[in-house]
Amino acid sequence: MADTDILIVIDVQHDFCPGGALAVPEGDAILPVINRIINRFPHVAATQDWHPRHHASFASNHPGSHPYDTLEVHGVIQTLWPDHCVQGTDGAAFHSDLPSERFNVIIRKGMNPSVDSYSAFIENDKKTHTGLDGYLRSIGARRLFLCGLATDYCVFYSAMDAVGLGFETIVILDACRGIDLPVGNVNRCVEAMKNKGVQIIQSSDL
């Protein structure tokens, strides 16, 4: 790895792993992969969903709605989710098997109660930046390696924004798992990332 390379670990939190409130199938299967490669990188960043209890993306905050319904919230089409990654709860904590001591910076997202944030870079209103791009430029990062949860949501949106911001972007696919909602969404997102210029690799390619 070069000094300008960074690994970005996206949302590997208890609520997104088996037994969590919004579990990604086999979400914890990526932990051995991440733990095997993390020390190869000179810089490591992590993102963390960090929602207030009254967040607009929670179905419970919209009477009559159910998880996975969609509706318009402040002009943005929002998928409604089960309550997850509520600030300060165990569900919002990084998975206990993740070597979080390796993180040089942690970016918390989804804190605005009115706006969801799939991307590590730009919230779903498409104008509010999380600060990650500024941090990456401050350390001279040029090549970003993404892993985490979920392939077809936060990893996907993060990768697409990273390319748009001018970074060379690589997704380590076996260090990701997807929700695949609707069915086939993971494959569609992988193809869309490739078409955007994102490189898709396996951890064995490092």
URCOR-V689778 format. One record per pair of residues at least 24 apart in sequence whose C-alpha atoms are under 6 Angstrom apart, sorted by the first residue. I is the first residue (numbers start at 1). J is the second residue. If there is no record, write none. Layout:
# URCOR-V689778
I:J
I:J
This chain:
# URCOR-V689778
4:140
4:141
4:142
5:141
5:143
5:144
6:43
6:44
6:144
7:44
7:145
8:44
8:45
8:46
8:146
9:46
9:147
9:148
10:46
10:47
10:148
10:149
11:47
11:48
11:149
12:94
12:148
13:92
13:93
13:94
13:95
14:91
14:95
15:91
21:84
24:179
27:177
30:175
33:175
44:103
44:104
45:103
45:104
45:105
45:106
46:106
47:106
47:107
47:108
48:108
49:85
49:108
49:109
49:110
50:85
50:86
50:87
50:108
50:109
50:110
50:111
51:85
51:86
51:87
51:110
51:111
52:86
52:87
53:86
55:113
56:113
56:114
57:81
58:82
58:83
118:154
119:154
119:157
119:158
120:158
142:167
143:168
143:169
144:169
145:170
145:171
146:171
147:172
147:175
147:176
148:176
149:176
149:177
150:177
150:178
151:176
151:177
151:178
152:178
152:186
152:189
169:198
170:198
170:199
170:200
171:200
172:201
172:202
172:203
173:201
173:202
174:202
